[in-house]
């Protein structure tokens, strides 16, 4: 039996689509309800919070996983990248109040942005991104409603996933810089790739061929 970790929430429908297109059984998965472990034929699906999927795969709870690369980048989990599915597309971006956009000339203006207060739930990814931009920052970690931070004056900008931009606009924010293309990625445990047992290899090939 091959175990695959999948994220709960809005990404699950896309995951089901990926697996179904690859020819994997998903009838029970489509009607998961509150079940977190679903067995269909030779497959076992584990449904977990998106942020937990990389660790479940890394630590051997599953051989494969499907999750956004924003989550894997933040986790620093040791995973093997199998494929970019192209589904669930959005971007990681720096966004700030529209009236303060002149301050954010990222290129060549790092010194003027030193000490920038950044609200985000992506602490590690934010640290790496701003370091690459040469900007020293102070991070305010929030788990939701990130857009409220600049509105309430407790942060200068946010670092978050942006899809349509409607939420930003509704809160008077605008994108300063897009930093990472995000979509659902298929990832694997290192040891599973090394062993490459028949069902694992067959499943990986089926998913790749279906994309």
matplotlib code that plots the C-alpha trace (Angstrom):
import matplotlib.pyplot as plt

x = [0.0, 1.3, 0.5, -0.1, -0.5, -2.9, -3.8, -7.3, -9.1, -9.4, -6.5, -8.0, -10.3, -7.3, -5.5, -8.4, -8.4, -4.6, -5.0, -8.1, -6.5, -3.6, -5.9, -5.8, -9.0, -10.7, -14.3, -14.0, -11.7, -14.3, -16.6, -14.1, -16.3, -14.4, -12.3, -8.6, -7.4, -9.0, -8.0, -8.9, -7.4, -3.7, -3.6, -4.0, -4.7, -3.9, -5.6, -3.7, -3.3, -1.2, 1.6, 1.8, 2.1, 5.8, 6.7, 4.4, 6.2, 9.7, 9.3, 7.9, 4.2, 3.7, 5.8, 4.2, 2.5, 0.8, 1.2, 1.9, 5.6, 5.1, 4.5, 7.5, 9.8, 8.7, 9.0, 12.7, 11.7, 14.0, 11.9, 12.4, 10.5, 8.6, 6.5, 4.8, 1.2, 0.4, -2.8, -3.7, -1.5, -0.8, 2.3, 4.2, 4.4, 5.4, 2.4, 2.0, -0.5, -1.0, 0.0, 3.4, 4.5, 7.1, 9.1, 9.5, 12.0, 13.4, 16.4, 19.1, 17.1, 17.8, 19.4, 16.3, 14.2, 16.3, 14.1, 11.0, 8.2, 6.8, 3.7, 3.6, 2.9, 5.9, 8.6, 11.5, 10.7, 10.3, 13.7, 15.4, 13.6, 14.4, 17.9, 18.4, 17.1, 19.6, 16.9, 17.0, 13.5, 11.5, 8.9, 5.4, 4.2, 0.4, -1.6, -4.4, -5.9, -2.4, -3.8, -4.9, -1.4, -0.5, -4.1, -3.7, -0.2, 1.5, 3.5, 4.8, 4.0, 3.0, 4.5, 1.9, 0.3, -1.7, -4.3, -6.6, -5.5, -9.1, -8.4, -5.4, -7.4, -10.2, -7.8, -6.0, -2.9, -1.0, 1.7, 5.2, 7.1, 6.2, 8.9, 7.8, 5.4, 3.3, 1.3, 0.6, 3.7, 4.1, 6.9, 8.3, 10.3, 14.0, 14.1, 11.0, 12.8, 15.9, 14.1, 11.7, 9.5, 7.2, 3.9, 5.7, 7.4, 4.2, 2.3, 4.9, 5.0, 1.2, 1.0, 3.8, 2.2, -1.1, 0.1]
y = [0.0, 3.5, 6.4, 9.9, 13.0, 15.6, 19.1, 19.8, 23.0, 24.6, 22.7, 19.3, 19.5, 20.2, 17.3, 15.0, 16.2, 15.5, 12.0, 11.2, 12.3, 10.1, 7.1, 6.7, 5.7, 8.7, 7.9, 7.7, 10.7, 12.8, 12.1, 12.3, 14.3, 14.2, 11.2, 11.9, 8.4, 7.0, 3.7, 3.0, -0.1, -0.1, 3.6, 5.2, 9.0, 11.1, 14.4, 17.0, 20.7, 22.0, 23.1, 19.5, 17.7, 18.3, 16.9, 13.9, 13.0, 13.8, 11.7, 8.7, 9.0, 9.1, 8.3, 11.1, 14.4, 17.1, 20.6, 24.2, 25.1, 28.1, 25.5, 23.4, 26.4, 27.6, 24.1, 23.5, 19.8, 17.4, 16.4, 15.4, 17.5, 15.3, 17.7, 21.1, 20.4, 23.9, 24.0, 26.4, 29.1, 32.2, 34.2, 35.1, 38.9, 41.9, 44.2, 47.6, 50.5, 52.2, 55.6, 54.3, 52.6, 55.3, 54.0, 50.6, 50.9, 47.5, 47.7, 49.9, 51.2, 48.5, 50.9, 53.0, 50.0, 48.7, 47.7, 47.3, 45.7, 42.8, 40.9, 37.3, 33.6, 32.6, 33.5, 31.5, 32.3, 36.0, 36.0, 34.4, 36.6, 39.9, 38.8, 38.2, 41.7, 43.0, 44.3, 43.9, 43.3, 42.8, 40.1, 40.1, 36.6, 36.3, 33.2, 35.0, 38.3, 39.5, 42.4, 44.0, 44.6, 47.6, 48.9, 49.1, 50.5, 47.5, 46.6, 48.5, 45.7, 42.1, 39.0, 36.6, 34.5, 36.6, 35.1, 37.7, 40.7, 41.5, 41.2, 43.5, 46.1, 45.9, 46.8, 49.6, 47.5, 46.9, 44.5, 46.0, 42.9, 39.4, 37.0, 33.4, 31.6, 29.2, 26.2, 22.6, 20.4, 16.7, 15.8, 12.6, 11.2, 10.8, 7.2, 6.4, 7.8, 5.8, 2.5, 3.3, 0.3, -0.7, 0.9, 4.1, 4.3, 3.5, 6.2, 8.8, 8.0, 8.1, 11.5, 13.0, 11.7, 13.2, 16.7]
z = [0.0, -0.9, 1.4, 0.0, 2.2, 1.1, 2.4, 3.8, 2.8, -0.6, -2.2, -1.7, -4.7, -6.9, -5.3, -6.1, -9.7, -10.0, -8.6, -10.6, -13.9, -13.1, -12.8, -9.0, -7.1, -5.5, -4.9, -1.1, -1.2, -2.9, 0.0, 2.8, 5.2, 8.6, 7.8, 7.9, 6.7, 3.6, 2.0, -1.6, -3.3, -2.9, -1.7, 1.6, 1.7, 4.8, 5.1, 7.1, 7.5, 4.6, 6.9, 8.3, 4.9, 4.4, 7.8, 7.5, 4.2, 5.6, 8.7, 7.0, 7.5, 3.7, 0.7, -1.5, -0.8, -2.7, -1.2, -2.2, -2.7, -0.4, 2.4, 1.5, 1.2, 4.7, 6.2, 5.2, 5.2, 3.3, 0.4, -3.2, -5.8, -8.2, -10.2, -10.4, -11.1, -12.3, -10.2, -7.4, -8.9, -7.0, -5.9, -2.8, -2.6, -0.5, -0.2, 1.5, 1.9, -1.5, 0.0, 1.0, -2.2, -3.1, -0.1, -1.6, -4.4, -3.6, -6.0, -4.5, -1.6, 1.0, 3.5, 3.6, 4.4, 7.3, 10.2, 8.0, 10.0, 8.1, 9.1, 7.8, 8.7, 6.5, 8.9, 7.5, 3.9, 4.7, 6.4, 3.4, 0.8, 2.5, 3.2, -0.5, -1.1, 1.4, 3.7, 7.5, 8.8, 12.0, 11.7, 13.2, 13.0, 12.4, 11.5, 9.8, 8.7, 7.7, 5.9, 9.2, 10.4, 8.1, 8.4, 12.2, 12.0, 13.7, 10.5, 7.5, 5.0, 4.6, 3.1, 2.0, -0.8, -3.3, -5.6, -7.1, -5.1, -4.1, -0.4, -0.7, -2.6, -0.1, 2.6, 0.7, 0.0, -3.3, -4.4, -4.1, -5.4, -6.4, -5.0, -5.7, -8.1, -6.0, -7.1, -5.9, -6.1, -5.8, -3.3, -2.0, 0.9, 0.1, 1.1, -1.0, -4.1, -3.3, -2.9, -5.8, -5.2, -8.1, -6.8, -5.9, -9.4, -11.2, -9.3, -9.8, -13.6, -13.8, -12.1, -14.3, -17.5, -16.5, -16.0]

ax = plt.figure().add_subplot(projection="3d")
ax.plot(x, y, z, "-o")
ax.set_aspect("equal")
plt.show()
